[in-house]
């Protein structure tokens, strides 16, 4: 079962980072669920090498319990990891938003099309983006499209730092 796109915005940064660690565990065979994250949190609270502050761990346990109560234990954990575009892709999205050829709030699909049609090359030529990032940026937007769909508003994924 998949959750709506906005559930990741309801998760604290600390829990989101912990979930991302569980999701990205190379030893896992199956995609983790919220129940798997709860088990990992309980496990980490017993481990001696835990780097999470005890207060953060307690509030994260309460937070995961609340999420399980609302969405169920079998909900895929990846839906609760906050996703943001990299710095380079954020520049592309911002440029696409101000471009006259795209709608004011371009979708991920529209931004990808603009990238393929030369937007990335133009920004590389202007020095705004590293030339080595070209293939990486296309792979990144493809991953975001797989996760959120081509009709998701790209602006919501801009990283502000």
C-alpha positions as CSV (number, residue, x, y, z in Angstrom):
1,X,0.0,0.0,0.0
2,X,1.3,3.5,-0.9
3,X,0.7,6.6,1.0
4,X,-0.1,10.0,-0.4
5,X,2.8,12.2,-1.3
6,X,2.5,14.5,1.7
7,X,3.0,11.9,4.5
8,X,6.7,12.6,4.5
9,X,6.0,16.2,5.5
10,X,4.4,14.9,8.7
11,X,7.5,13.1,9.9
12,X,10.2,14.8,12.0
13,X,13.7,15.2,10.4
14,X,15.2,12.9,13.0
15,X,12.7,10.0,12.3
16,X,13.0,10.7,8.5
17,X,16.8,10.3,8.7
18,X,16.4,7.1,10.7
19,X,13.9,5.7,8.3
20,X,16.2,6.6,5.4
21,X,19.0,4.6,7.1
22,X,16.7,1.5,7.4
23,X,15.5,1.9,3.8
24,X,19.0,2.2,2.4
25,X,20.3,-0.8,4.4
26,X,22.1,-2.9,1.7
27,X,21.5,-6.1,3.8
28,X,17.7,-5.9,3.5
29,X,16.0,-8.0,0.9
30,X,12.5,-6.6,1.1
31,X,11.5,-2.9,1.3
32,X,11.0,-2.1,5.0
33,X,7.6,-1.3,6.5
34,X,6.7,0.9,9.4
35,X,6.8,-2.2,11.6
36,X,10.4,-2.8,10.5
37,X,11.3,0.7,11.4
38,X,9.7,0.3,14.8
39,X,11.7,-2.9,15.4
40,X,14.9,-1.1,14.3
41,X,14.2,1.8,16.7
42,X,13.6,-0.6,19.6
43,X,16.8,-2.5,18.6
44,X,18.8,0.8,18.5
45,X,17.5,1.8,21.9
46,X,19.2,-1.3,23.3
47,X,22.4,-1.0,21.3
48,X,25.4,0.5,23.2
49,X,26.7,2.4,20.1
50,X,23.6,4.4,19.5
51,X,24.3,8.0,18.6
52,X,20.7,9.1,18.9
53,X,20.0,11.2,22.0
54,X,17.7,9.3,24.4
55,X,15.1,12.1,24.3
56,X,15.1,11.9,20.4
57,X,14.8,8.1,20.5
58,X,11.9,8.3,22.9
59,X,10.0,10.9,20.8
60,X,10.9,8.9,17.6
61,X,9.4,5.8,19.2
62,X,6.2,7.7,20.1
63,X,6.1,9.2,16.6
64,X,6.5,5.8,14.8
65,X,3.7,4.4,17.0
66,X,1.5,7.2,16.0
67,X,2.3,6.6,12.3
68,X,1.6,2.9,12.7
69,X,-1.7,3.7,14.4
70,X,-2.7,6.0,11.5
71,X,-1.3,4.1,8.5
72,X,-0.8,0.5,9.6
73,X,2.3,-1.6,10.2
74,X,2.5,-2.7,6.6
75,X,2.8,0.7,5.1
76,X,6.1,1.1,3.2
77,X,8.6,3.1,5.1
78,X,10.1,4.9,2.1
79,X,6.9,6.9,1.8
80,X,7.9,8.6,5.1
81,X,11.4,9.7,4.0
82,X,11.4,13.3,3.1
83,X,12.6,13.7,-0.5
84,X,14.4,16.8,-1.8
85,X,16.2,17.5,-5.0
86,X,20.0,17.9,-5.0
87,X,21.5,21.4,-5.2
88,X,22.0,21.0,-9.0
89,X,18.5,19.7,-9.7
90,X,17.1,22.5,-7.5
91,X,18.9,25.0,-9.7
92,X,17.4,23.4,-12.8
93,X,13.9,23.5,-11.3
94,X,14.3,27.1,-10.2
95,X,15.4,28.0,-13.8
96,X,12.5,26.1,-15.3
97,X,10.1,28.0,-13.0
98,X,11.2,31.3,-14.4
99,X,11.4,30.1,-18.0
100,X,8.9,31.5,-20.5
101,X,8.4,28.1,-22.3
102,X,7.2,26.3,-19.2
103,X,4.2,26.8,-17.0
104,X,4.7,28.8,-13.8
105,X,4.6,25.7,-11.7
106,X,6.2,23.1,-13.9
107,X,5.8,19.4,-13.1
108,X,8.6,16.9,-12.8
109,X,7.7,15.6,-16.3
110,X,8.0,19.1,-17.8
111,X,11.3,19.8,-16.0
112,X,12.7,16.5,-17.3
113,X,11.6,17.4,-20.8
114,X,13.2,20.8,-20.5
115,X,16.4,19.1,-19.3
116,X,16.4,16.7,-22.3
117,X,15.7,19.7,-24.6
118,X,18.8,21.6,-23.5
119,X,18.1,23.3,-20.2
120,X,20.9,21.3,-18.4
121,X,23.4,22.0,-21.2
122,X,22.6,25.7,-21.1
123,X,23.2,25.8,-17.3
124,X,26.4,23.8,-17.7
125,X,27.5,26.4,-20.4
126,X,26.7,29.2,-18.0
127,X,28.7,27.6,-15.3
128,X,25.7,27.2,-13.0
129,X,26.0,23.4,-13.0
130,X,29.1,21.1,-13.0
131,X,29.4,19.3,-16.4
132,X,30.0,16.0,-14.5
133,X,26.5,16.2,-13.0
134,X,24.6,16.0,-16.3
135,X,23.9,12.2,-16.3
136,X,23.4,12.2,-12.5
137,X,20.8,14.9,-12.7
138,X,18.8,13.1,-15.3
139,X,18.9,9.9,-13.2
140,X,17.8,11.9,-10.1
141,X,14.8,13.4,-11.8
142,X,13.9,10.0,-13.2
143,X,14.0,8.6,-9.6
144,X,11.8,11.4,-8.4
145,X,9.3,10.8,-11.2
146,X,9.2,7.1,-10.3
147,X,8.5,8.0,-6.7
148,X,6.0,10.9,-7.2
149,X,4.8,10.7,-10.8
150,X,5.5,13.0,-13.7
151,X,2.6,15.3,-12.8
152,X,4.0,16.2,-9.3
153,X,4.8,19.9,-8.9
154,X,8.6,20.2,-9.1
155,X,8.8,23.3,-6.9
156,X,7.8,21.2,-3.8
157,X,11.1,19.2,-4.1
158,X,13.5,22.2,-4.2
159,X,16.2,22.0,-1.5
160,X,16.6,25.3,0.4
161,X,19.9,25.5,2.2
